[in-house]
Amino acid sequence: MPETVMDKLVSLAKRRGFVFQSSEIYGGLGSVWDYGPLGVELKKNIKERWWRSMVHEREDIEGLDAAILMHPKVWEASGHIAGFTDPLVDCKQCKNRFRADDPRIKGTPGQPDAQCPVCGTKGSLTVARQFNLMFKTFMGPVEEAAAVVYLRPETAQGIYVNYLNVLQSSRQKIPFGIAQIGKAFRNEITPGNFIFRTREFEQMEMQFFVKPGTEGEWFEFWRGERMKWLQGLGIRAEKLRWHQHGKDELAHYAKDAYDIEYEFPFGWHEFEGIHNRSDFDLSNHQRQSGKKLEYLDPATNERFLPYVVETSAGADRTALVVLCDAYREEEVEGEKRVVLQIKPSLAPLKAAVFPLVNKDGMPELARRIYDDLRGAFNVFYDDGGSIGRRYRRQDEAGTPFGITVDGQSTQDQTVTVRDRDTLKQDRVAAGQLAAYLKEKLAG
Ligand code: GAP
């Protein structure tokens, strides 16, 4: 089979240290991935950018870091125990499992004409049954029903149960929001496509609490803000589109929802959602906990349960979007090159420093430059192999600038700076490099 773009990206991600399969030496763990030295930087840059724009740059949003483990009643109130399920069918012949709505299934599962998409047997698929996607574990030493706790399937609930704590301690007033970045877990039936759908992932979620009746305007406001933010990541606008959920697609908590979709090499798929959750969560928590969660409006003395507009993005999926969007195969001077044209401010490494040859004072000067830059930028030192090869390695890593110390450098303390995308070289005074990079990395 010919290698697909995804195959190439997965192999580049491993080769350059972006993403490795979890527990690879044991054969891997299904749909769980580890971030290597470059991957962790890329994901961190995305998360930091999100946090800066959501929390630091806004007066009306506070940050939170709630625990992954929560009281099991949270998940009763949120509807996840009853409703966070996918319909599952088994093939009695080959023992494979599928989501009942898997488009490869021909016919209705459970009926004699239904055909297994893997082994092709007719009538071997069971009737669909609901499978809960939450991971269960036990709190304390006794594995009994009373000790069951869940790994959170979304970070949002940690925000709802803390909304009054945050409101009161931060002295915010409605409308205001709470933002959180953290791990979430789902026992997906059909995970796959690399880090697109995994069983452990990170979410960047913000819940915006508003007065009932104003949720429509806020919903539109946040749709606009989120699309702007994504375009600010340097993602090509023509690869992004909206998808409004139809009645049959809406999650159990949502009154209205829009996905932001990206055209991945495997098709258009969601990587962020904007949801109108009304007072679904707060009213259920109020009922289940017996605690009043109403807001007292200091201006009007009115009491009400706020409505919630949620923006929910996956950090891993956003990283995959950035990688897919940046991947290019080009021809340079008759040679093929693979390059990740990641926006410089998001790139894991900002620059690489190379002595042209390992003699005549070049390594010493290159080391000095590397040590100077390290305080402010994530930079890399490479003196191995031909300069062309060193450039190619950094192109694959998405490093925007290559700084080369050559014969002239030791005479006049200038270096060449090669731009990853235009391949143009500037001659820059070594003492000006930090200012040069700072300017190029803005935005
Ligand atoms: N709190 C709302 C919520 O969780 P969602 O649409 O189920 O909504 C939001 O998930 C985002 O989380 C998705 O757009 C996606 O980016 C990410 N996500 C969800 N499930 C995922 C999975 N199994 N693997 C990777 N990312 C996932």
Residues whose N, C-alpha, C, O or C-beta is under 5 A from the ligand:
A	BS01	GAP	P153 E154 A156 R186 E188 I195 F196 R197 T198 R199 F201 E270 F271 E272 G273 S312 A313 G314 R317
